[in-house]
Amino acid sequence: MQVAIVTGASSGIGQSAAIQVARRGAGVVCTYQGNESGALDTVARIEKDGGTAVALPLDVGRSETFPAFRESVVATLRDTWQRDSFDFLVNNAGFGHMAMFADTTEEAFDTLMRALLKGPYFLTQTLLPLLADGGAIVNTTSNSARFSGMEPGYSAYGTMKGGLVVLTRYLAKEFSPRGIRVNSVSPGSTRTRIGDDAFERHPEVIPALAARTALGRIGEPDDIGMVIAALLSEECRWITAQDIEVSGGYNL
């Protein structure tokens, strides 16, 4: 059985990606930070569909914890799937942050950098010895790093996501001798828990976002989760080093 690791799988896009990957026949390691109940819900939903999943804690903003996480992965692969490697990595965990450029503090900048750019960089490096040849990686970026999704207040967040887009290309180049594909997806506005449940707390912003979206609504987690699962699949075996906007045509 193929196995995937999906970071930030306790809610939103990560939860959807984990479920969609499992529906395509892979076992899933679902990571969470803080929201253990959400991760256990993801596992339960996968198991209800007949799949296999395990929840493991991980703080992507603390790279010093990555070696211990790798040991947990090694034990989980051995005990659950009788494997010493895994096939797919989805670097999805993160958080949103809005602050105008003039108001962005170094502390906020560094926190974003550790979670959104340094985290995926060194987590991938740490897990790379366990990643099977012919595998695939998908990084969750953001259309805030593209012209279509640029909005005032996201200079730091968009900069980190833009860095992740560039990292995606470099990983695709360096991992290609092993047959490992690396792509990224850039969601637009999506109904997730990002920004402390911003859409739940401020539903009044949704109609304006939907009006600017060609397909007439904001995104749902499955809109992105299904694309992530597809990019990992055999159907997309000839796609690598790409950043795919998944926004329903925002600002089209």
C-alpha positions as CSV (number, residue, x, y, z in Angstrom):
1,M,0.0,0.0,0.0
2,Q,1.2,3.5,-0.8
3,V,1.4,5.9,2.1
4,A,1.1,9.7,2.3
5,I,2.1,12.2,5.0
6,V,-0.3,15.2,5.1
7,T,0.7,18.1,7.4
8,G,-2.1,20.2,9.0
9,A,-4.7,17.5,8.4
10,S,-6.9,18.3,11.3
11,S,-9.2,20.7,9.3
12,G,-9.7,22.6,6.1
13,I,-7.6,21.8,3.0
14,G,-5.3,19.4,4.8
15,Q,-8.2,17.4,6.2
16,S,-9.8,17.2,2.7
17,A,-6.5,16.3,1.1
18,A,-6.0,13.4,3.6
19,I,-9.4,12.0,3.0
20,Q,-9.2,12.4,-0.8
21,V,-5.7,10.7,-0.9
22,A,-7.1,7.9,1.3
23,R,-10.0,7.4,-1.1
24,R,-7.5,6.7,-3.8
25,G,-6.1,3.8,-1.8
26,A,-3.2,5.3,0.2
27,G,-2.6,5.1,3.9
28,V,-2.3,8.5,5.5
29,V,-0.2,9.9,8.3
30,C,-2.2,13.0,9.4
31,T,-0.3,15.6,11.4
32,Y,-1.8,18.2,13.7
33,Q,-0.7,21.0,16.0
34,G,-3.1,21.6,18.9
35,N,-6.3,20.4,17.2
36,E,-6.0,16.7,18.1
37,S,-9.8,16.2,18.0
38,G,-9.8,17.4,14.4
39,A,-7.0,15.0,13.4
40,L,-8.8,12.1,15.1
41,D,-12.0,13.1,13.2
42,T,-9.9,13.0,9.9
43,V,-8.7,9.5,10.9
44,A,-12.2,8.4,11.8
45,R,-13.6,9.6,8.5
46,I,-10.9,7.8,6.6
47,E,-11.4,4.6,8.5
48,K,-15.2,4.9,7.9
49,D,-14.4,4.8,4.2
50,G,-12.4,1.6,4.7
51,G,-9.0,3.3,4.7
52,T,-6.1,3.4,7.2
53,A,-4.7,6.5,8.9
54,V,-2.7,7.6,11.9
55,A,-2.6,11.0,13.6
56,L,0.8,12.4,14.8
57,P,1.6,15.7,16.4
58,L,3.8,18.1,14.6
59,D,4.6,21.8,14.9
60,V,6.0,22.9,11.5
61,G,7.3,26.1,13.0
62,R,9.8,24.2,15.2
63,S,12.4,22.6,13.0
64,E,14.3,21.3,16.0
65,T,11.4,18.8,16.6
66,F,11.7,17.3,13.1
67,P,14.2,14.5,13.9
68,A,11.9,13.2,16.6
69,F,9.0,13.5,14.3
70,R,10.9,11.4,11.7
71,E,11.4,8.7,14.3
72,S,7.7,8.7,15.0
73,V,7.1,8.3,11.3
74,V,9.5,5.4,11.1
75,A,7.7,3.6,13.9
76,T,4.3,4.3,12.4
77,L,5.3,3.1,9.0
78,R,6.7,-0.1,10.4
79,D,3.8,-0.8,12.9
80,T,0.9,0.2,10.7
81,W,1.9,-0.5,7.1
82,Q,5.0,-2.7,7.5
83,R,6.9,-0.2,5.4
84,D,10.3,1.6,5.9
85,S,9.4,4.3,3.4
86,F,6.5,6.5,2.3
87,D,5.4,7.7,-1.1
88,F,3.7,11.1,-0.9
89,L,4.3,14.3,1.1
90,V,1.8,17.1,1.3
91,N,3.3,20.2,2.9
92,N,0.1,21.9,3.9
93,A,0.3,23.0,7.5
94,G,0.4,26.8,8.2
95,F,-1.7,29.7,9.2
96,G,-2.9,33.0,7.8
97,H,-1.8,36.5,8.8
98,M,-2.8,39.9,7.7
99,A,-0.9,43.1,8.5
100,M,-0.1,46.1,6.3
101,F,3.5,46.3,5.4
102,A,4.1,49.4,7.6
103,D,2.7,47.5,10.6
104,T,4.4,44.1,10.1
105,T,6.7,43.3,13.0
106,E,9.9,41.3,12.8
107,E,8.3,38.9,15.3
108,A,5.3,38.3,13.0
109,F,7.6,38.0,9.9
110,D,9.8,35.5,11.6
111,T,6.8,33.4,12.9
112,L,5.4,33.3,9.3
113,M,8.8,32.4,7.9
114,R,9.4,29.5,10.4
115,A,6.0,27.9,9.7
116,L,5.4,28.7,6.0
117,L,8.9,28.5,4.4
118,K,11.6,27.2,6.8
119,G,9.2,24.5,8.1
120,P,8.4,22.9,4.7
121,Y,12.1,23.3,3.6
122,F,13.6,21.4,6.5
123,L,10.7,19.0,7.1
124,T,11.1,17.8,3.5
125,Q,14.9,17.6,4.0
126,T,14.4,15.6,7.2
127,L,11.9,13.1,5.7
128,L,13.7,12.8,2.3
129,P,15.6,9.6,3.2
130,L,12.2,7.9,3.9
131,L,10.6,9.1,0.7
132,A,10.4,6.4,-1.9
133,D,11.8,6.8,-5.5
134,G,9.0,7.6,-7.9
135,G,7.0,9.4,-5.1
136,A,5.5,12.9,-5.2
137,I,5.3,16.1,-3.1
138,V,2.7,18.8,-3.2
139,N,3.2,22.1,-1.4
140,T,0.2,24.3,-0.5
141,T,1.1,27.8,-1.5
142,S,-1.4,30.7,-2.1
143,N,-2.7,32.9,-4.9
144,S,-1.5,35.8,-2.6
145,A,1.9,35.1,-4.2
146,R,0.4,35.6,-7.7
147,F,-0.8,38.8,-9.4
148,S,-4.4,37.5,-9.4
149,G,-4.6,37.2,-5.6
150,M,-2.5,40.2,-4.4
151,E,-4.4,42.1,-1.7
152,P,-3.0,44.8,0.7
153,G,-2.0,43.4,4.0
154,Y,-0.4,40.1,2.8
155,S,3.1,41.2,2.0
156,A,4.8,38.9,4.5
157,Y,2.4,36.0,4.0
158,G,2.6,36.2,0.3
159,T,6.4,36.5,0.4
160,M,6.7,33.2,2.2
161,K,4.2,31.5,-0.1
162,G,6.1,32.9,-3.1
163,G,9.3,31.4,-1.6
164,L,7.6,28.1,-1.4
165,V,6.6,28.3,-5.1
166,V,10.3,28.8,-5.9
167,L,11.4,26.0,-3.6
168,T,8.9,23.7,-5.3
169,R,10.7,24.2,-8.6
170,Y,14.2,23.6,-7.1
171,L,13.0,20.4,-5.4
172,A,11.5,19.2,-8.6
173,K,14.8,19.7,-10.3
174,E,17.0,18.1,-7.6
175,F,14.7,15.2,-6.9
176,S,14.0,14.3,-10.6
177,P,16.9,11.8,-10.8
178,R,14.9,9.7,-8.3
179,G,11.7,10.1,-10.2
180,I,10.1,12.2,-7.5
181,R,7.7,14.9,-8.8
182,V,7.2,18.1,-6.9
183,N,4.3,20.6,-7.5
184,S,2.3,23.2,-5.6
185,V,-1.2,24.4,-5.5
186,S,-2.2,28.0,-5.0
187,P,-5.7,28.2,-3.4
188,G,-7.7,31.4,-3.5
189,S,-10.2,32.3,-0.8
190,T,-11.3,29.0,0.7
191,R,-13.8,28.3,3.5
192,T,-11.3,27.0,6.1
193,R,-10.4,27.8,9.7
194,I,-7.5,30.0,8.6
195,G,-7.3,33.4,10.3
196,D,-9.0,32.0,13.5
197,D,-12.1,31.0,11.6
198,A,-12.3,34.3,9.7
199,F,-15.1,33.3,7.5
200,E,-17.2,32.0,10.4
201,R,-16.6,35.3,12.3
202,H,-17.0,37.6,9.3
203,P,-19.4,36.0,6.8
204,E,-20.2,39.4,5.4
205,V,-16.9,39.3,3.4
206,I,-18.0,36.2,1.5
207,P,-20.3,37.8,-1.1
208,A,-17.7,40.3,-2.2
209,L,-15.1,37.6,-2.6
210,A,-17.6,35.4,-4.5
211,A,-18.4,38.4,-6.8
212,R,-14.7,38.6,-7.8
213,T,-14.5,34.9,-8.6
214,A,-15.3,33.8,-12.1
215,L,-17.2,30.7,-10.9
216,G,-19.3,32.7,-8.5
217,R,-18.4,31.4,-5.0
218,I,-15.6,31.0,-2.6
219,G,-13.7,27.8,-2.5
220,E,-14.5,24.8,-0.3
221,P,-11.7,22.5,1.1
222,D,-12.6,19.7,-1.3
223,D,-12.0,22.0,-4.3
224,I,-8.4,22.1,-3.3
225,G,-8.1,18.7,-1.6
226,M,-9.1,16.8,-4.7
227,V,-6.5,18.7,-6.8
228,I,-3.8,17.8,-4.3
229,A,-4.8,14.1,-4.4
230,A,-4.9,14.2,-8.2
231,L,-1.4,15.7,-8.4
232,L,-0.1,12.8,-6.4
233,S,-1.8,10.2,-8.6
234,E,-0.6,8.3,-11.6
235,E,-2.8,10.4,-13.9
236,C,-0.4,13.4,-13.2
237,R,2.8,11.4,-13.5
238,W,4.1,13.8,-16.3
239,I,3.6,17.0,-14.3
240,T,6.3,18.4,-12.1
241,A,7.7,21.8,-11.1
242,Q,4.2,23.4,-11.6
243,D,2.3,25.8,-9.4
244,I,-1.4,25.4,-10.1
245,E,-3.9,28.1,-9.1
246,V,-7.0,26.6,-7.6
247,S,-9.2,29.7,-7.1
248,G,-12.3,29.4,-9.3
249,G,-10.9,32.2,-11.5
250,Y,-10.3,34.9,-8.8
251,N,-10.0,38.3,-10.4
252,L,-10.3,36.7,-13.8
